[in-house]
Amino acid sequence: MIIKRPVLSVERLTVRRGDVEILRDISWRIERGQHWAILGANGSGKTSLLSALTGYLTPTDGEIFLLGRRFGHADWRELRKHVGLVSSAVRQLMADDEPALETVVSGKYAVIDFRGHATRADRGHASRLLQQIECAYLADRPWGVLSQGERQRVLIARALMAKPQLLILDEPCAGLDPAAREHFLQFLQRLGRSKTSPALVLVTHHVEEIMPVFSHVLVLKAGRVLAAGKKPAVLAAKLLSQAFSARLSVRKSGSRYAMTVAAKPRVVV
């Protein structure tokens, strides 16, 4: 009998810095075949959770298992290679003159501004990934002339270069205009449906960005898990109103969700 281990298992994760409790008793599992979205207001703990998952923030208590191997017992530098991260912090570090193909290649070595010698195999793999993200035409274009949407796709290819089992997308639509955002979201939908896709984790403030391919949602508030589970159960107005401390309404149109803030009642003097 083959036992399939979860891609990620977080058990009672707590992070304190001095007297400040940043995360408290976080438990969460990503099973194979699942794609998750993480929602939460500013200060809810999303960034701290990502930092813990990628080995940059040491837990005070609790455990993190990736592919059945525990952080702190296995070599975290090796484990971290199985987690791809696309964030604005990475985007801002790229050299303007670096061609997109070299940017993708650099993902294998986890090096920014890669100046080493890429092997023919590396370049071939990077070319195939550019095709996979529907951007083969960008191979020779320098980073400085790429649009925001193109940069996000190239960074996804860069992350995929290391063949991660988990790909975290930290607010990837920030800075995109409405049309570019929708094109990028449709691309994420196709990527997530691919048989070769790693488990996806989308961090966002916007329910509208949670595409149908995302099966589950984790909601954080004040460093704790407010809710975690299948998308239809979690994307409820009462729960999200609690998460964002506002009176919200949620509607579903087809397979997409939208959230709006209810207007405050007018005070008649």
Secondary structure, DSSP 4 states (H G I P E B T S, - for coil): ------SEEEEEEEEEETTEEEEEEEEEEE-TT--EEEE--TTSSHHHHHHHHTTSS--SEEEEEETTEEBTTB-HHHHGGGEEEE-HHHHTTS-TT-BHHHHHHHHHHT-SS--S---HHHHHHHHHHHHHTT-GGGTTSBGGG--HHHHHHHHHHHHHTT--SEEEEESTTTT--HHHHHHHHHHHHHHHHSTTPPEEEEE-S-GGG--TT--EEEEEETTEEEEEEEHHHHS-HHHHHHHHTS-EEEEEETTEEEEEEPPPPPPP-
